[in-house]
Amino acid sequence: MTVQKGIIPILAAPMIDPSMGRVEMTLPVGATIAEIVDAAVPGLTLRDKTHVRVILVDYRGSIHVGIEAWSKVRPKEGVRVVIRILP
């Protein structure tokens, strides 16, 4: 994965089937996970968001970020955000 300065790469799979409707985008460093989810998958209700899994990925591995931390976590440069909707 090539690191671009000042941006966070985002991959969202907003449908149950992760091969359909993929969204790839970037946002500036400093955005919260909550802001990233809202930009990548707009219009989700709070109930919908309970079915969203957010994973931060970098060269060291990956980590799940629970919904309770979305408004506090700001991914750093070099981290990719992967968003999936779970059934």
RADA-V655194 format. One record per helix or strand. SS is the DSSP state (H for helix, E for strand). FROM is the first residue (numbers start at 0). LEN is the number of residues. If there is no record, write none. Layout:
# RADA-V655194
ss=[SS,SS]
from=[FROM,FROM]
len=[LEN,LEN]
This chain:
# RADA-V655194
ss=[E,E,E,H,H,E,E,H,E,E]
from=[6,21,31,32,45,51,60,66,73,79]
len=[7,7,1,8,4,7,5,3,1,6]
